[in-house]
Amino acid sequence: MLRKIMMLLALGALLAPIAHADTAAAPMTVDDILAKHYEACGGLAKMKAVNTMRVTGTITLGPGMEAPFTMERKRPGMRRMEFSLQGMTGIQAFDGSKTWSVMPFMGKKDPEVGTDEDNKNAQDDADFDGALVDYKTKGHTIELMGKEPVEGADAYKLKVTKKNGNIEYDYLDAETFLLVKTEGKVKRRGTEMEGETTFSDYKEVDGLMQPFSMESGAKEMPQKQKLTFTKIELNVPLDDARFAVPAGATGGSAPAAAVADSSKAAGDAATTAAADSTKKDSKGKSTKSSSSKKKG
């Protein structure tokens, strides 16, 4: 009898690891990972409550060459960036439909409308919340491709296939669940390029975690363009007119007069509504910046 009891105990000890494995937590799904990502960022409700953003900082244009910049964004997909160099100010903007720029460093002191290729690239990058938020509603699909190291730390690799067929890869830190890297392809002057952007130095701004450092460039190339943020402001008043194509802008695929007239009309029509909406959304809290426990 004692011998049988000892045999049963031994068998139980052998089977214990198997039973433990059966009751172990199931592997995380894409939606599980994204839920933790939203929570780490500050919550979906707070993320969707942001309607405008202004970022100030410096951008590295080359060895020993830095320029101060201001970047502004507004829902649903407007964007404007100004940077100063050699006493001149450059502008790159997107009104949600067309890109335009002023580049005095290149002898282009008057606003010029971008090409169809520029517009397409800007449109693909215009999503205010990013592809990971409401991805199903937007018609995207996301696959978990496993884990890969980013800057020495494991990260979940997510393959995002957008509704238009474009593919990007987003990497979420396996510990903090914050975005640490993105990869994707873009066409420049007819040539397809594979680029990557890394995000680090996360700090809290009005209850949301924001990266204060970004590095972008061609994949696997040592030379990167670095952006260092000194201040991030959320829900600041931004008039639609700041993003609209200026009257008289030349270039692009449409006649200059048509571009100028259509953009001016759109900007004028949106001014009043934009002012009202930004006033309602500008009740931001005081900025609180606290370093995250690790990079990314």
N, C-alpha and C positions, 0 to 999 in steps of 0.2 A: 504493500500500500504506500509506504513512504517512498519507495523507488518510483512508483507511478506518479506521485505528486511532484517529485523532483524533475521527472521527465516533462510533465506538463508545464512546470515553471520555466524550464530551459526552452521549451518550444515557444512559450509566451514571450520570452526575451528575444528570441530570433525573429518572431513575427512583429514585434513592437515597431521597428523602423518602417516596415511596410505599412502598418496601420497609420503611423505618423505621416508617411508620405501621402496616403490617401486623403488625409484630413488637412494637408497643407494648403495654403492659399493658392487659388487658381492664378495662372499667369494674367498680368494686366492686359486689358484690351485697349484699343485706341481711345475709346470714350473714357475709360478709367484714367488714362494718362492725361487726357485733355481736361478732365474734371479737376485733377490735381494742379494742372497748369493754370487754369482759371483762378483757382483758390490761391495759388502762390502769387499771382499777379495782383490780387486784391479783391477778386470776385467779379463775376460777369456783370452784375448790376452796376458796379462802379465803373467798369470798363466801358459799358455802353452809355453811361451818363456823361462821358467826355465827348464834347462836340467840337472843341478847337484845342490846338496845342501850339505853343511857341517855345522854341528851343534856341538858346544862345550858347556860343562856344567858339572853339577854334578848329580849323581844318588844316591838316598837313598836306601841302601841295607838292612837296619835294624835300630833299635834304636841306635842313635848316630854313625851310620856307613855310611859314604859317600865316594863316589869314583868319581874322574874326568873321563869324557868320551868324546869321539869324535864319532859322527855318520855321515856317508857319504852315499849319495844316488845318483843314476844316472839312467836316462832313459835307457831302458823302465822299469826295475824292479830290478836293482842291489842295494845291501845294504851292508854296513860294519859298525860294531860298535866295538870300542876298549875302554876298561876301565881298570884303574890301581887300584890295591889293594894289600897292604902288600908288596910293591916293585915289584909286578908281573903284567904283562899285559895280559888280556884276550881278545879274538877276537871272534865275532860272525858275520858271513857273508853269503851272498846269491848271487850267480853269475847269477841269473835269471833262473836257472834250479836246482841247488843243493845248499844245505846249508853246511857250514863247520865251525869248531870252534877250538880254542885253549884255554884250560882251565887249566892253571898251578895250580890254587888254588885247583883243584880237582885231581891233580897228572897227568893231561893230558897236557904235554908240547909240544906234536907233534900235528899237525893238524889232525882232524878227520872229515870225511864226515857224514852229518846227515842222519837220517832214512827217509824212504819214507813219514812217517807222518810229520816229520820236513819240508821236501821239499814241501809237499802239503799245510801246514799252511803258509809257507813263500810265496808260489806262490799266495795264496789267498790274501795276504797282500801286494803284490808287486806293485800294481797299483800306479804309481808315482803321478798322479793327484787325486786319490781317486775315489770311486764309483759314486760320485755325478756329476762328470764331464763327459759329453758325455755318459750318462748312457744308452740311447737308442741304440746308436751305439755299445756299449759293450754287448748288449743283456740283460741288467738288467731292472727290473721294480721297480718303486717307488710309494708307497701309502702314502697319508697324514693320519696320525692316530690321528690328533687333536693336542692339546697343553698339555704339562705337565711341572710342575715347575722343574727347575734345579738350584740348589744353590740359591733358593729363587726367581728366575726370570722365567717367562713363556718362553717356547721354543716349536717350532714346532717339532713334532715327525714324522720322516720319516722312513717308513719300506722299506728297500732296499732288494729285492730278486735278487740275482746275477744269472748270466747265469748258473753257476754250481749248483744252488739250495741253496747255503748258504744264510742265512739271517742275516742282521745287522740292527740296529736301529741308525739313526743319529739324533741328536737334534740340531736345529739351533735357537739361541736366537731370540725371537720374536721382539726385538727392534733393535739389531745390525745385525742380520742375519748371525752371525759368528758361526762356529761349536763349541759347548760347551761340547758335550758328545757323545760317541759312545758305543754301546752295541753289543755283539755278542757271539757266541759259538765257541769253539776251542777244538780239541782233544789233550790231553797230555798223553802219555804212555797208549793210548787206552781208556782213560777216558774223556768223554765230560765235559767241564767246561764252565760256563757262566761268561764272564768277561766284564768289563767296563773301559773306559778311559775318563777322563775329561780334558778339555783344558781351559786355562785362561791366564791372563796377556798378552793380545795381544799388539804387537807393530809393527810399520811399518818398513819393510826392503825392500829397493829398490822399493818402491811403492806397496808392497804387505803386507797384515796383516798376521803376524805369531804369534802363541802362544809361549810364553817363559816359560810356566809351564804346565806339564802334570802329572796326577796321574793315575796309572793303578792297577788293581787287580781284585779279584773275586767279583762278584756283591753282594752287601749287606754285604760285609765283611769289618770291620774297617781298617784292615791292608792294606796299599797301597804302591806301589813303586812310588816314586816321582822323576821326572826329572825336573831340573831347568836349563834353557838355559842361557848362558852368551853371546853367540855370534852365529848369523846365517849368513852364507855366501851363496850367490846364484851364480850359473854359474861359479864355480871355476873349474880349470882343474883337472880332475880325470881320471886316466888311467884305462881301463878295467882290467888290470892285478891286480889291488888292490883287486878286487872282486873274481878273479878266484880261484878255488880250487888249493891249492899248490901241486906241484909234491910230491909224496910219501905219500899223505894223506891216512889214513886207515879208516876202518869202512864203514857205509852205506850199501846199498843193493847190490852194484856191487863190483866185485873184486877190491882190492886196486890198482893194476897195471893199470887196465882199466880206473878207475876213474882218476888216476894221468895223464895218457897219454892223455885222451880226454880233460880234463880241461886245461892241459898245451898247447895243440894244439889250443884250442879255445882262450885262453888268448893271445898266440903269434900272432895269425891271426888278432886279434882285436886291437892290440896295436897301430899300425900306424894310423888306421882310428879313433880310440878313441882320440888320441892326437890331430889330426886335428880338429875333431868336437868340442872338449872342448875348443880349442883355439878360435874358432869362437864364442863360446857361453859365453866366459868369460869376455865380455865387460860390466861388471856390474857397476852400479852407486854406489856412496858412500852410506854406510848404514845410514839410518835415523831411530831412535827409538823414538817413541812417544807413551805414554800409551794411550790405548783406553779409552773411557769415562766410561766403566764399565767392569766387568769381562765377558770374553767370547765373 
